[in-house]
Amino acid sequence: MNALVGRVALVTGASRGIGRAVALQLAREGAHVVALARAQGPLEFLYDEITGFGGEATIVPLDVAEFDNLDRLGACIHERWKKLDILVGNAGLLGPLTPLPHVEPQQWARIMDVNVTANWRLVRAMDMLLRASDAGRCVFVTSGAAWRIKAYWGPYAVSKAAVNALARTYAAETVNTSNVKVMLANPGPLRTDMRAAAMPGEDPQTLRTPEEFAPRLAALCRPDWAETGKLYDFPTDRLIEFED
């Protein structure tokens, strides 16, 4: 499938897990992938794999909480391509699983910076580039923790609930003024390092993989995707509309 030939896609958290699988899927469909993550070594392995099958990629070793650098990245994308067709906000931290009063302020701040503020800064930096595309597509990776509230998951749950509000707000602001479509995607339990950290006693072989999820998320990034402001739920393979 070459549905994304000629399109530019920025994927955060691209060095492993969901982000890596999504970056590979988008590249296989023809997109030039701008892969962003903190660790340069895994990004270089990703670059080698993408170029190995004839795909195109640019790697950006960057912490998403370095907000001014996100602005500079937007300027670089504008200089090179004049547009951004796809933004996948995937980078995220689990944070401590502990009672709210036990969360250290610096832990709370770091989780909100990476999971929430970085996505807002990406919207701020990439908005005009997405609007310059003939079919800008923006997908934020969320979690069932945002609405299935459990004890001790406070920082992560709060951050993902904020991501949901961020995406829905951006969708509402672009629905009548651009070709930008904004979606949320819930992967559910997948075989990732984050899941292993959260559920250390769980058998990973019972879980689906990021590679199974990636084609579903990629479908939300294609020019023919017509929905906005909704949630794609991978565990049930359903498109969910939020209640007003």
Buried (B, 14 or more C-beta within 10 A) or exposed (E): EEBBEEBBBBBBBBBBBBBBBBBBBBBBBBBBBBBBBBEEEBBEBBBEBBEEEEBBBBBBBBBBBBBEBBBEBBEEBBEEBEBBBBBBBBBBBBBBBBEEEEBEEEBBEBBBBBBBBBBBBBBEBBBBBBBBBEBBBBBBBBBBBBEEEEEBBBBBBBBBBBBBEBBBBBBEBBEEEBBBBBBBBBBBBBBBEBBEEBEEEEEEEEBBBBBBBBBBBBBBBBBEBEBBBBBBBBEEEEEEEEEE
